[in-house]
């Protein structure tokens, strides 16, 4: 659900940005008296280094792809953490406020204090039963 909402927001932002760009481009030359008949430059060089432009474009494309991948991983990890925290909050035998959940990839680490061994066992079980979790690191301590 969170992933779908995030995708919807991203699509809306892209559409609004695209529309604003094209509207601005279209309306910008209403009172424009600049001669656009030929190429212009600020360096005095008429030729454009197309190889350099391609290299820069490839670098930018690679960095955008890496950023998108990192963002998707962060959203997936947050979603997994939220699923586990929700399960614990809905379970009567686990006090979810006392448990901190850290997710890296599909590995979940549980930290905090629980009041009984049964609560600890149930918290670890809930985390392990969550779709997408491959392993659980149990750092929970039982309060005396």
Steps between C-alpha positions, in 0.01 A plus 500: 500500500782739589687406183189568288446836668864596447480407132182704459664803660808468277285470186294806596816704570650401164180586315470838670867580435467397135186707453661804665808464280305475175260779592790725591678413177191565292412832662856627530529624141176705491691830524842362415690693235820292510620366165512120530597432142842353577707346776630722773756448770674686776852370442542618145540140378245394240554124535352289779704213636239227456722230649537699822123563508436127467746422782340753733154371410608143574645606838182685594287205391707259711478722808123537462463122470710448814294756690175340392627159606605630842165670546314181413708298747431757773126484431505119504691493831264754656201301379640180652567678831148643501347156435685347795426793731130480406489128575658561839266789578196283423628210710384516863803315636764736355563859607609646166603836648789335684640333187714676239505341154786559256482361147787465256392327181301203625686462831310631802662588832289524815636717784348598832365362825211263547340397828490119451667226302161422343476859369852469356416173326176642359671815370766295319231267363295792364806642328596163347147439369494828308521469121834625369704426814785255447654517846444658840774616735370484855660766723205514739567481872260377765452745788555346843 
